[in-house]
């Protein structure tokens, strides 16, 4: 097992099961309702308002605190209070969607059986119960689809040494046996 400090834009092909990863760069959150909406948009031959191709999807529903930014006439600003991984297997039915949009990694907990069949998509496990720690390594850049609610909205996050994340699934292999 090795330790990697990577940018989210780096090549992940060198990662192997059991490796520890720390990520710096852009990560988006997506849970059940966001995946459903992404699926509907793609079916309508449109693109979501955020980049997925070559990106990282974090199965998480953050706890955020609303702050009013001074001098912005009511513009909303959010502060991340806690963000922990949610169970990824619920999103398993969207695996082909994730692959077709070019996501290169999924972060979550508990594994995601369908990821084993996806080529070039790595599953990174973030330990459950570490939501307060996660908030210290991630900052909110923006939010999309806030009408879905705080937990289900898509949060575009900036990560700084986010981890350790463990490579738990890759190219048909899994640590979840």
GUDREN-47996 format. One record per residue: residue number from 1; residue in one letter; x, y, z of N, C-alpha, C in turn. Coordinates in nm, 3 decimals. Layout:
+-----+--------+---------+---------+---------+---------+---------+---------+---------+---------+---------+
: num : residu :     n_u :     n_v :     n_w :    ca_u :    ca_v :    ca_w :     c_u :     c_v :     c_w :
+-----+--------+---------+---------+---------+---------+---------+---------+---------+---------+---------+
: NUM :      a :       X :       Y :       Z :       X :       Y :       Z :       X :       Y :       Z :
...
+-----+--------+---------+---------+---------+---------+---------+---------+---------+---------+---------+
***
This chain:
+-----+--------+---------+---------+---------+---------+---------+---------+---------+---------+---------+
: num : residu :     n_u :     n_v :     n_w :    ca_u :    ca_v :    ca_w :     c_u :     c_v :     c_w :
+-----+--------+---------+---------+---------+---------+---------+---------+---------+---------+---------+
:   1 :      x :   0.084 :  -0.118 :   0.000 :   0.000 :   0.000 :   0.000 :   0.088 :   0.124 :   0.000 :
:   2 :      x :   0.045 :   0.222 :  -0.080 :   0.119 :   0.347 :  -0.090 :   0.028 :   0.462 :  -0.053 :
:   3 :      x :   0.090 :   0.577 :  -0.032 :   0.017 :   0.700 :  -0.002 :   0.039 :   0.795 :  -0.118 :
:   4 :      x :  -0.072 :   0.855 :  -0.166 :  -0.066 :   0.948 :  -0.278 :  -0.129 :   1.081 :  -0.239 :
:   5 :      x :  -0.065 :   1.190 :  -0.275 :  -0.119 :   1.325 :  -0.260 :  -0.142 :   1.373 :  -0.402 :
:   6 :      x :  -0.268 :   1.377 :  -0.443 :  -0.303 :   1.403 :  -0.582 :  -0.392 :   1.526 :  -0.596 :
:   7 :      x :  -0.384 :   1.587 :  -0.713 :  -0.482 :   1.687 :  -0.753 :  -0.596 :   1.611 :  -0.819 :
:   8 :      x :  -0.715 :   1.665 :  -0.810 :  -0.830 :   1.596 :  -0.868 :  -0.818 :   1.584 :  -1.020 :
:   9 :      x :  -0.731 :   1.662 :  -1.081 :  -0.709 :   1.656 :  -1.226 :  -0.601 :   1.555 :  -1.265 :
:  10 :      x :  -0.532 :   1.497 :  -1.166 :  -0.425 :   1.401 :  -1.195 :  -0.479 :   1.269 :  -1.251 :
:  11 :      x :  -0.389 :   1.191 :  -1.305 :  -0.418 :   1.056 :  -1.353 :  -0.429 :   0.964 :  -1.231 :
:  12 :      x :  -0.537 :   0.890 :  -1.222 :  -0.558 :   0.800 :  -1.109 :  -0.524 :   0.655 :  -1.143 :
:  13 :      x :  -0.471 :   0.630 :  -1.261 :  -0.448 :   0.492 :  -1.306 :  -0.345 :   0.417 :  -1.222 :
:  14 :      x :  -0.258 :   0.488 :  -1.153 :  -0.156 :   0.421 :  -1.073 :  -0.209 :   0.373 :  -0.938 :
:  15 :      x :  -0.331 :   0.412 :  -0.901 :  -0.387 :   0.374 :  -0.772 :  -0.424 :   0.226 :  -0.769 :
:  16 :      x :  -0.397 :   0.163 :  -0.655 :  -0.427 :   0.022 :  -0.635 :  -0.508 :   0.004 :  -0.507 :
:  17 :      x :  -0.575 :  -0.110 :  -0.495 :  -0.652 :  -0.139 :  -0.374 :  -0.568 :  -0.119 :  -0.250 :
:  18 :      x :  -0.626 :  -0.052 :  -0.152 :  -0.560 :  -0.031 :  -0.025 :  -0.475 :   0.095 :  -0.017 :
:  19 :      x :  -0.449 :   0.159 :  -0.130 :  -0.371 :   0.283 :  -0.128 :  -0.447 :   0.392 :  -0.054 :
:  20 :      x :  -0.373 :   0.479 :   0.013 :  -0.431 :   0.596 :   0.080 :  -0.413 :   0.716 :  -0.011 :
:  21 :      x :  -0.519 :   0.795 :  -0.025 :  -0.519 :   0.908 :  -0.117 :  -0.562 :   1.034 :  -0.042 :
:  22 :      x :  -0.493 :   1.144 :  -0.070 :  -0.530 :   1.277 :  -0.022 :  -0.551 :   1.362 :  -0.147 :
:  23 :      x :  -0.669 :   1.423 :  -0.160 :  -0.704 :   1.498 :  -0.280 :  -0.707 :   1.649 :  -0.257 :
:  24 :      x :  -0.660 :   1.720 :  -0.359 :  -0.669 :   1.865 :  -0.363 :  -0.731 :   1.904 :  -0.497 :
:  25 :      x :  -0.836 :   1.986 :  -0.493 :  -0.903 :   2.029 :  -0.616 :  -1.053 :   2.025 :  -0.600 :
:  26 :      x :  -1.123 :   2.026 :  -0.712 :  -1.269 :   2.033 :  -0.712 :  -1.334 :   1.896 :  -0.701 :
:  27 :      x :  -1.433 :   1.889 :  -0.613 :  -1.514 :   1.769 :  -0.591 :  -1.659 :   1.815 :  -0.587 :
:  28 :      x :  -1.750 :   1.736 :  -0.645 :  -1.893 :   1.768 :  -0.634 :  -1.963 :   1.661 :  -0.550 :
:  29 :      x :  -2.065 :   1.704 :  -0.475 :  -2.147 :   1.607 :  -0.403 :  -2.265 :   1.569 :  -0.490 :
:  30 :      x :  -2.312 :   1.447 :  -0.474 :  -2.434 :   1.403 :  -0.542 :  -2.490 :   1.285 :  -0.465 :
:  31 :      x :  -2.617 :   1.296 :  -0.433 :  -2.688 :   1.186 :  -0.367 :  -2.803 :   1.143 :  -0.457 :
:  32 :      x :  -2.898 :   1.071 :  -0.402 :  -3.006 :   1.010 :  -0.480 :  -3.078 :   1.107 :  -0.574 :
:  33 :      x :  -3.128 :   1.218 :  -0.519 :  -3.208 :   1.310 :  -0.600 :  -3.123 :   1.381 :  -0.706 :
:  34 :      x :  -2.999 :   1.412 :  -0.675 :  -2.910 :   1.475 :  -0.773 :  -2.881 :   1.378 :  -0.887 :
:  35 :      x :  -2.854 :   1.252 :  -0.854 :  -2.831 :   1.152 :  -0.960 :  -2.955 :   1.138 :  -1.049 :
:  36 :      x :  -3.072 :   1.139 :  -0.987 :  -3.196 :   1.128 :  -1.064 :  -3.210 :   1.248 :  -1.159 :
:  37 :      x :  -3.183 :   1.368 :  -1.109 :  -3.195 :   1.487 :  -1.193 :  -3.089 :   1.486 :  -1.305 :
:  38 :      x :  -2.969 :   1.446 :  -1.272 :  -2.865 :   1.435 :  -1.375 :  -2.911 :   1.339 :  -1.484 :
:  39 :      x :  -2.968 :   1.227 :  -1.444 :  -3.017 :   1.128 :  -1.540 :  -3.125 :   1.187 :  -1.630 :
:  40 :      x :  -3.217 :   1.264 :  -1.573 :  -3.323 :   1.327 :  -1.651 :  -3.266 :   1.429 :  -1.750 :
:  41 :      x :  -3.169 :   1.506 :  -1.706 :  -3.107 :   1.607 :  -1.792 :  -3.034 :   1.541 :  -1.909 :
:  42 :      x :  -2.959 :   1.437 :  -1.878 :  -2.885 :   1.366 :  -1.983 :  -2.982 :   1.300 :  -2.082 :
:  43 :      x :  -3.091 :   1.245 :  -2.031 :  -3.193 :   1.184 :  -2.119 :  -3.254 :   1.287 :  -2.213 :
:  44 :      x :  -3.261 :   1.412 :  -2.168 :  -3.314 :   1.521 :  -2.251 :  -3.206 :   1.582 :  -2.341 :
:  45 :      x :  -3.090 :   1.516 :  -2.347 :  -2.977 :   1.559 :  -2.432 :  -2.923 :   1.696 :  -2.391 :
:  46 :      x :  -2.924 :   1.724 :  -2.260 :  -2.870 :   1.848 :  -2.207 :  -2.753 :   1.815 :  -2.116 :
:  47 :      x :  -2.686 :   1.920 :  -2.069 :  -2.572 :   1.901 :  -1.978 :  -2.605 :   1.962 :  -1.842 :
:  48 :      x :  -2.557 :   1.897 :  -1.735 :  -2.577 :   1.956 :  -1.603 :  -2.494 :   2.084 :  -1.589 :
:  49 :      x :  -2.529 :   2.171 :  -1.494 :  -2.459 :   2.300 :  -1.480 :  -2.325 :   2.291 :  -1.404 :
:  50 :      x :  -2.267 :   2.175 :  -1.400 :  -2.139 :   2.154 :  -1.333 :  -2.065 :   2.044 :  -1.410 :
:  51 :      x :  -1.934 :   2.043 :  -1.398 :  -1.853 :   1.947 :  -1.472 :  -1.847 :   1.813 :  -1.400 :
:  52 :      x :  -1.867 :   1.707 :  -1.475 :  -1.850 :   1.572 :  -1.422 :  -1.736 :   1.502 :  -1.494 :
:  53 :      x :  -1.719 :   1.531 :  -1.621 :  -1.616 :   1.463 :  -1.700 :  -1.478 :   1.480 :  -1.637 :
:  54 :      x :  -1.416 :   1.367 :  -1.604 :  -1.286 :   1.370 :  -1.539 :  -1.292 :   1.413 :  -1.395 :
:  55 :      x :  -1.412 :   1.420 :  -1.339 :  -1.430 :   1.473 :  -1.205 :  -1.449 :   1.368 :  -1.098 :
:  56 :      x :  -1.471 :   1.418 :  -0.978 :  -1.486 :   1.336 :  -0.860 :  -1.625 :   1.360 :  -0.801 :
:  57 :      x :  -1.701 :   1.254 :  -0.779 :  -1.834 :   1.262 :  -0.718 :  -1.823 :   1.209 :  -0.576 :
:  58 :      x :  -1.870 :   1.289 :  -0.481 :  -1.868 :   1.253 :  -0.340 :  -2.011 :   1.226 :  -0.297 :
:  59 :      x :  -2.041 :   1.103 :  -0.257 :  -2.174 :   1.070 :  -0.206 :  -2.182 :   1.122 :  -0.063 :
:  60 :      x :  -2.234 :   1.242 :  -0.051 :  -2.239 :   1.309 :   0.079 :  -2.352 :   1.410 :   0.081 :
:  61 :      x :  -2.405 :   1.433 :   0.198 :  -2.504 :   1.536 :   0.221 :  -2.453 :   1.625 :   0.333 :
:  62 :      x :  -2.397 :   1.738 :   0.299 :  -2.334 :   1.820 :   0.402 :  -2.434 :   1.890 :   0.493 :
:  63 :      x :  -2.385 :   1.926 :   0.609 :  -2.457 :   2.017 :   0.699 :  -2.393 :   2.153 :   0.678 :
:  64 :      x :  -2.475 :   2.250 :   0.640 :  -2.423 :   2.384 :   0.611 :  -2.492 :   2.487 :   0.699 :
:  65 :      x :  -2.422 :   2.598 :   0.718 :  -2.477 :   2.710 :   0.792 :  -2.486 :   2.828 :   0.696 :
:  66 :      x :  -2.603 :   2.889 :   0.691 :  -2.623 :   3.004 :   0.604 :  -2.568 :   3.129 :   0.670 :
:  67 :      x :  -2.488 :   3.201 :   0.594 :  -2.434 :   3.329 :   0.641 :  -2.466 :   3.432 :   0.535 :
:  68 :      x :  -2.503 :   3.547 :   0.575 :  -2.526 :   3.655 :   0.480 :  -2.395 :   3.726 :   0.456 :
:  69 :      x :  -2.355 :   3.732 :   0.331 :  -2.229 :   3.799 :   0.297 :  -2.250 :   3.950 :   0.308 :
:  70 :      x :  -2.163 :   4.018 :   0.377 :  -2.174 :   4.163 :   0.395 :  -2.158 :   4.234 :   0.262 :
:  71 :      x :  -2.244 :   4.333 :   0.242 :  -2.236 :   4.416 :   0.122 :  -2.282 :   4.349 :  -0.006 :
:  72 :      x :  -2.353 :   4.237 :   0.003 :  -2.396 :   4.168 :  -0.118 :  -2.547 :   4.169 :  -0.136 :
:  73 :      x :  -2.616 :   4.252 :  -0.058 :  -2.761 :   4.268 :  -0.068 :  -2.835 :   4.135 :  -0.065 :
:  74 :      x :  -2.808 :   4.056 :   0.038 :  -2.884 :   3.934 :   0.059 :  -2.831 :   3.811 :  -0.012 :
:  75 :      x :  -2.719 :   3.822 :  -0.083 :  -2.664 :   3.704 :  -0.149 :  -2.629 :   3.600 :  -0.042 :
:  76 :      x :  -2.665 :   3.475 :  -0.070 :  -2.641 :   3.369 :   0.026 :  -2.496 :   3.322 :   0.021 :
:  77 :      x :  -2.442 :   3.299 :   0.139 :  -2.309 :   3.241 :   0.151 :  -2.322 :   3.129 :   0.254 :
:  78 :      x :  -2.263 :   3.015 :   0.222 :  -2.274 :   2.900 :   0.309 :  -2.139 :   2.862 :   0.367 :
:  79 :      x :  -2.146 :   2.813 :   0.490 :  -2.027 :   2.762 :   0.557 :  -2.050 :   2.614 :   0.584 :
:  80 :      x :  -1.950 :   2.535 :   0.552 :  -1.958 :   2.391 :   0.574 :  -1.936 :   2.361 :   0.722 :
:  81 :      x :  -2.032 :   2.294 :   0.785 :  -2.023 :   2.259 :   0.926 :  -1.972 :   2.115 :   0.940 :
:  82 :      x :  -2.030 :   2.025 :   0.861 :  -1.991 :   1.884 :   0.863 :  -2.024 :   1.822 :   0.728 :
:  83 :      x :  -1.942 :   1.725 :   0.686 :  -1.970 :   1.653 :   0.563 :  -1.910 :   1.514 :   0.573 :
:  84 :      x :  -1.998 :   1.418 :   0.579 :  -1.955 :   1.279 :   0.586 :  -2.012 :   1.201 :   0.470 :
:  85 :      x :  -1.951 :   1.091 :   0.441 :  -1.996 :   1.008 :   0.329 :  -2.128 :   0.941 :   0.363 :
:  86 :      x :  -2.207 :   0.918 :   0.259 :  -2.331 :   0.844 :   0.274 :  -2.315 :   0.710 :   0.201 :
:  87 :      x :  -2.405 :   0.619 :   0.224 :  -2.397 :   0.486 :   0.166 :  -2.412 :   0.490 :   0.015 :
:  88 :      x :  -2.310 :   0.448 :  -0.054 :  -2.305 :   0.459 :  -0.200 :  -2.392 :   0.358 :  -0.273 :
:  89 :      x :  -2.420 :   0.244 :  -0.214 :  -2.493 :   0.140 :  -0.285 :  -2.631 :   0.187 :  -0.333 :
:  90 :      x :  -2.687 :   0.289 :  -0.267 :  -2.816 :   0.344 :  -0.311 :  -2.808 :   0.404 :  -0.450 :
:  91 :      x :  -2.690 :   0.451 :  -0.490 :  -2.673 :   0.513 :  -0.621 :  -2.627 :   0.414 :  -0.727 :
:  92 :      x :  -2.623 :   0.287 :  -0.693 :  -2.571 :   0.184 :  -0.784 :  -2.645 :   0.183 :  -0.918 :
:  93 :      x :  -2.774 :   0.210 :  -0.916 :  -2.852 :   0.207 :  -1.041 :  -2.809 :   0.316 :  -1.140 :
:  94 :      x :  -2.727 :   0.411 :  -1.094 :  -2.681 :   0.519 :  -1.181 :  -2.538 :   0.497 :  -1.232 :
:  95 :      x :  -2.483 :   0.378 :  -1.212 :  -2.344 :   0.352 :  -1.251 :  -2.316 :   0.380 :  -1.398 :
:  96 :      x :  -2.403 :   0.334 :  -1.487 :  -2.377 :   0.357 :  -1.629 :  -2.379 :   0.506 :  -1.661 :
:  97 :      x :  -2.464 :   0.581 :  -1.592 :  -2.468 :   0.727 :  -1.608 :  -2.336 :   0.789 :  -1.566 :
:  98 :      x :  -2.287 :   0.750 :  -1.449 :  -2.160 :   0.803 :  -1.397 :  -2.048 :   0.775 :  -1.495 :
:  99 :      x :  -2.045 :   0.654 :  -1.547 :  -1.941 :   0.615 :  -1.643 :  -1.953 :   0.693 :  -1.773 :
: 100 :      x :  -2.075 :   0.706 :  -1.825 :  -2.095 :   0.775 :  -1.953 :  -2.060 :   0.923 :  -1.944 :
: 101 :      x :  -2.071 :   0.982 :  -1.825 :  -2.037 :   1.123 :  -1.808 :  -1.888 :   1.144 :  -1.779 :
: 102 :      x :  -1.815 :   1.035 :  -1.761 :  -1.670 :   1.045 :  -1.748 :  -1.617 :   1.074 :  -1.610 :
: 103 :      x :  -1.694 :   1.047 :  -1.505 :  -1.640 :   1.063 :  -1.369 :  -1.527 :   0.962 :  -1.352 :
: 104 :      x :  -1.419 :   1.005 :  -1.288 :  -1.308 :   0.911 :  -1.271 :  -1.299 :   0.855 :  -1.131 :
: 105 :      x :  -1.373 :   0.912 :  -1.037 :  -1.371 :   0.859 :  -0.901 :  -1.502 :   0.890 :  -0.831 :
: 106 :      x :  -1.539 :   0.798 :  -0.741 :  -1.653 :   0.816 :  -0.654 :  -1.601 :   0.801 :  -0.512 :
: 107 :      x :  -1.643 :   0.892 :  -0.425 :  -1.608 :   0.885 :  -0.283 :  -1.736 :   0.854 :  -0.207 :
: 108 :      x :  -1.729 :   0.759 :  -0.116 :  -1.847 :   0.726 :  -0.036 :  -1.810 :   0.631 :   0.075 :
: 109 :      x :  -1.913 :   0.561 :   0.124 :  -1.886 :   0.458 :   0.225 :  -1.964 :   0.332 :   0.189 :
: 110 :      x :  -1.908 :   0.220 :   0.226 :  -1.976 :   0.092 :   0.209 :  -1.960 :   0.024 :   0.076 :
: 111 :      x :  -1.896 :   0.090 :  -0.018 :  -1.879 :   0.031 :  -0.151 :  -1.998 :   0.053 :  -0.241 :
: 112 :      x :  -1.981 :   0.016 :  -0.365 :  -2.082 :   0.035 :  -0.467 :  -2.063 :  -0.078 :  -0.568 :
: 113 :      x :  -2.138 :  -0.187 :  -0.555 :  -2.110 :  -0.307 :  -0.634 :  -2.088 :  -0.285 :  -0.783 :
: 114 :      x :  -2.166 :  -0.199 :  -0.843 :  -2.153 :  -0.176 :  -0.987 :  -2.024 :  -0.111 :  -1.030 :
: 115 :      x :  -1.955 :  -0.042 :  -0.940 :  -1.829 :   0.023 :  -0.973 :  -1.724 :  -0.080 :  -1.015 :
: 116 :      x :  -1.737 :  -0.200 :  -0.962 :  -1.641 :  -0.305 :  -0.996 :  -1.638 :  -0.332 :  -1.146 :
: 117 :      x :  -1.751 :  -0.310 :  -1.213 :  -1.758 :  -0.334 :  -1.357 :  -1.718 :  -0.213 :  -1.441 :
: 118 :      x :  -1.707 :  -0.097 :  -1.379 :  -1.674 :   0.024 :  -1.454 :  -1.524 :   0.035 :  -1.472 :
: 119 :      x :  -1.483 :   0.048 :  -1.594 :  -1.340 :   0.062 :  -1.623 :  -1.299 :   0.207 :  -1.595 :
: 120 :      x :  -1.186 :   0.222 :  -1.535 :  -1.126 :   0.354 :  -1.509 :  -1.203 :   0.441 :  -1.409 :
: 121 :      x :  -1.292 :   0.381 :  -1.330 :  -1.356 :   0.455 :  -1.222 :  -1.309 :   0.391 :  -1.092 :
: 122 :      x :  -1.252 :   0.471 :  -1.005 :  -1.201 :   0.420 :  -0.878 :  -1.297 :   0.461 :  -0.767 :
: 123 :      x :  -1.318 :   0.370 :  -0.672 :  -1.403 :   0.399 :  -0.558 :  -1.314 :   0.425 :  -0.438 :
: 124 :      x :  -1.330 :   0.543 :  -0.380 :  -1.251 :   0.585 :  -0.265 :  -1.339 :   0.590 :  -0.142 :
: 125 :      x :  -1.302 :   0.518 :  -0.039 :  -1.381 :   0.514 :   0.083 :  -1.337 :   0.623 :   0.179 :
: 126 :      x :  -1.434 :   0.700 :   0.229 :  -1.410 :   0.797 :   0.334 :  -1.479 :   0.744 :   0.458 :
: 127 :      x :  -1.404 :   0.727 :   0.563 :  -1.453 :   0.663 :   0.684 :  -1.576 :   0.734 :   0.740 :
: 128 :      x :  -1.679 :   0.656 :   0.769 :  -1.799 :   0.711 :   0.832 :  -1.766 :   0.765 :   0.971 :
: 129 :      x :  -1.839 :   0.866 :   1.013 :  -1.818 :   0.924 :   1.145 :  -1.714 :   1.035 :   1.149 :
: 130 :      x :  -1.663 :   1.071 :   1.033 :  -1.558 :   1.175 :   1.026 :  -1.609 :   1.304 :   0.963 :
: 131 :      x :  -1.737 :   1.335 :   0.978 :  -1.797 :   1.450 :   0.911 :  -1.736 :   1.583 :   0.954 :
: 132 :      x :  -1.706 :   1.599 :   1.083 :  -1.646 :   1.725 :   1.129 :  -1.506 :   1.742 :   1.072 :
: 133 :      x :  -1.432 :   1.634 :   1.063 :  -1.299 :   1.637 :   1.004 :  -1.306 :   1.670 :   0.855 :
: 134 :      x :  -1.404 :   1.610 :   0.786 :  -1.421 :   1.638 :   0.644 :  -1.444 :   1.785 :   0.616 :
: 135 :      x :  -1.520 :   1.851 :   0.701 :  -1.550 :   1.994 :   0.682 :  -1.425 :   2.081 :   0.693 :
: 136 :      x :  -1.326 :   2.034 :   0.765 :  -1.202 :   2.112 :   0.779 :  -1.116 :   2.106 :   0.654 :
: 137 :      x :  -1.140 :   2.007 :   0.569 :  -1.058 :   1.988 :   0.449 :  -1.129 :   2.030 :   0.320 :
: 138 :      x :  -1.253 :   2.074 :   0.332 :  -1.334 :   2.111 :   0.217 :  -1.397 :   2.248 :   0.238 :
: 139 :      x :  -1.403 :   2.327 :   0.131 :  -1.468 :   2.458 :   0.134 :  -1.571 :   2.464 :   0.022 :
: 140 :      x :  -1.681 :   2.532 :   0.046 :  -1.787 :   2.545 :  -0.054 :  -1.749 :   2.650 :  -0.157 :
: 141 :      x :  -1.753 :   2.612 :  -0.284 :  -1.734 :   2.706 :  -0.394 :  -1.869 :   2.758 :  -0.443 :
: 142 :      x :  -1.964 :   2.665 :  -0.459 :  -2.097 :   2.702 :  -0.506 :  -2.194 :   2.588 :  -0.478 :
: 143 :      x :  -2.322 :   2.616 :  -0.500 :  -2.426 :   2.515 :  -0.484 :  -2.516 :   2.520 :  -0.606 :
: 144 :      x :  -2.554 :   2.403 :  -0.654 :  -2.647 :   2.389 :  -0.766 :  -2.767 :   2.308 :  -0.717 :
: 145 :      x :  -2.883 :   2.337 :  -0.772 :  -3.005 :   2.264 :  -0.742 :  -3.036 :   2.266 :  -0.592 :
: 146 :      x :  -3.023 :   2.382 :  -0.533 :  -3.051 :   2.396 :  -0.390 :  -3.199 :   2.370 :  -0.360 :
: 147 :      x :  -3.283 :   2.374 :  -0.465 :  -3.425 :   2.342 :  -0.446 :  -3.446 :   2.198 :  -0.397 :
: 148 :      x :  -3.345 :   2.113 :  -0.412 :  -3.353 :   1.975 :  -0.364 :  -3.331 :   1.965 :  -0.212 :
: 149 :      x :  -3.288 :   2.075 :  -0.152 :  -3.257 :   2.077 :  -0.009 :  -3.107 :   2.068 :   0.014 :
: 150 :      x :  -3.064 :   2.103 :   0.132 :  -2.921 :   2.105 :   0.162 :  -2.854 :   1.970 :   0.137 :
: 151 :      x :  -2.914 :   1.862 :   0.185 :  -2.850 :   1.730 :   0.173 :  -2.845 :   1.679 :   0.031 :
: 152 :      x :  -2.947 :   1.709 :  -0.049 :  -2.956 :   1.654 :  -0.185 :  -2.903 :   1.748 :  -0.294 :
: 153 :      x :  -2.879 :   1.872 :  -0.262 :  -2.823 :   1.966 :  -0.360 :  -2.685 :   1.920 :  -0.405 :
: 154 :      x :  -2.640 :   1.974 :  -0.515 :  -2.504 :   1.947 :  -0.561 :  -2.415 :   2.061 :  -0.511 :
: 155 :      x :  -2.321 :   2.026 :  -0.426 :  -2.227 :   2.123 :  -0.371 :  -2.096 :   2.108 :  -0.444 :
: 156 :      x :  -2.048 :   2.217 :  -0.500 :  -1.918 :   2.218 :  -0.565 :  -1.819 :   2.262 :  -0.458 :
: 157 :      x :  -1.725 :   2.174 :  -0.429 :  -1.633 :   2.194 :  -0.317 :  -1.489 :   2.204 :  -0.363 :
: 158 :      x :  -1.411 :   2.277 :  -0.286 :  -1.266 :   2.284 :  -0.308 :  -1.200 :   2.206 :  -0.195 :
: 159 :      x :  -1.128 :   2.102 :  -0.233 :  -1.061 :   2.015 :  -0.136 :  -0.915 :   2.056 :  -0.120 :
: 160 :      x :  -0.867 :   2.045 :   0.002 :  -0.725 :   2.066 :   0.029 :  -0.678 :   1.951 :   0.116 :
: 161 :      x :  -0.601 :   1.861 :   0.054 :  -0.549 :   1.742 :   0.123 :  -0.663 :   1.665 :   0.192 :
: 162 :      x :  -0.772 :   1.645 :   0.117 :  -0.889 :   1.573 :   0.168 :  -0.856 :   1.424 :   0.176 :
: 163 :      x :  -0.857 :   1.372 :   0.298 :  -0.827 :   1.232 :   0.315 :  -0.794 :   1.201 :   0.459 :
: 164 :      x :  -0.753 :   1.082 :   0.489 :  -0.720 :   0.980 :   0.391 :  -0.845 :   0.914 :   0.333 :
: 165 :      x :  -0.840 :   0.892 :   0.205 :  -0.940 :   0.815 :   0.132 :  -0.871 :   0.684 :   0.095 :
: 166 :      x :  -0.939 :   0.574 :   0.109 :  -0.879 :   0.444 :   0.080 :  -0.935 :   0.391 :  -0.051 :
: 167 :      x :  -0.847 :   0.348 :  -0.140 :  -0.890 :   0.286 :  -0.266 :  -0.953 :   0.152 :  -0.228 :
: 168 :      x :  -1.086 :   0.146 :  -0.237 :  -1.160 :   0.028 :  -0.193 :  -1.211 :  -0.057 :  -0.308 :
: 169 :      x :  -1.226 :   0.002 :  -0.427 :  -1.273 :  -0.073 :  -0.544 :  -1.201 :  -0.018 :  -0.668 :
: 170 :      x :  -1.159 :  -0.111 :  -0.753 :  -1.090 :  -0.070 :  -0.875 :  -1.081 :  -0.189 :  -0.970 :
: 171 :      x :  -1.119 :  -0.168 :  -1.095 :  -1.103 :  -0.268 :  -1.202 :  -1.147 :  -0.409 :  -1.161 :
: 172 :      x :  -1.268 :  -0.421 :  -1.108 :  -1.323 :  -0.551 :  -1.075 :  -1.279 :  -0.607 :  -0.940 :
: 173 :      x :  -1.194 :  -0.536 :  -0.870 :  -1.146 :  -0.584 :  -0.741 :  -1.204 :  -0.497 :  -0.631 :
: 174 :      x :  -1.218 :  -0.558 :  -0.511 :  -1.280 :  -0.486 :  -0.400 :  -1.219 :  -0.527 :  -0.266 :
: 175 :      x :  -1.218 :  -0.436 :  -0.173 :  -1.180 :  -0.467 :  -0.037 :  -1.300 :  -0.513 :   0.045 :
: 176 :      x :  -1.420 :  -0.502 :  -0.012 :  -1.544 :  -0.532 :   0.060 :  -1.585 :  -0.678 :   0.045 :
: 177 :      x :  -1.501 :  -0.769 :   0.081 :  -1.537 :  -0.912 :   0.076 :  -1.523 :  -0.971 :   0.212 :
+-----+--------+---------+---------+---------+---------+---------+---------+---------+---------+---------+
***
